[in-house]
Amino acid sequence: MRSLFAAPVIRWIALLLLCAAYLQGSIDKALDFGGAIGEMQHFGLAPPALFAVMTIALELGASLLILSGIYRWLGALVLAVFTLIATFMAARFWELPSPQRLATANTFFEHLGLVGGFLLVAWHDLRERRAAST
């Protein structure tokens, strides 16, 4: 069983699943750029078009780094920081009334889990690179 989970294809699928929301999000934003601009305006980011372009490039670019294995650690750290910042901007559950607080708190902590996952990816990649260079 251990060898099955150590298989490169299983590892790549796990990385793809970890990046899935960012790939889907960047593609959706690119295909509906007006909606992406509206999302940036909703969060008070100005100029909204610039932030939309930067978000698309960051989500897509960092995901591709992770999936390709080229600077995987960097892509993972970028998505970890991005997710942490976005979570504190978009899922401020402590400011919401009781009926909305629970769902938003769940979203907040799920995103913290993604941050942890990306930190693990970066740690493993850097550890593997260090071991390969010795």
Beta strands, then each sheet from edge to edge (+ up, - down):
end
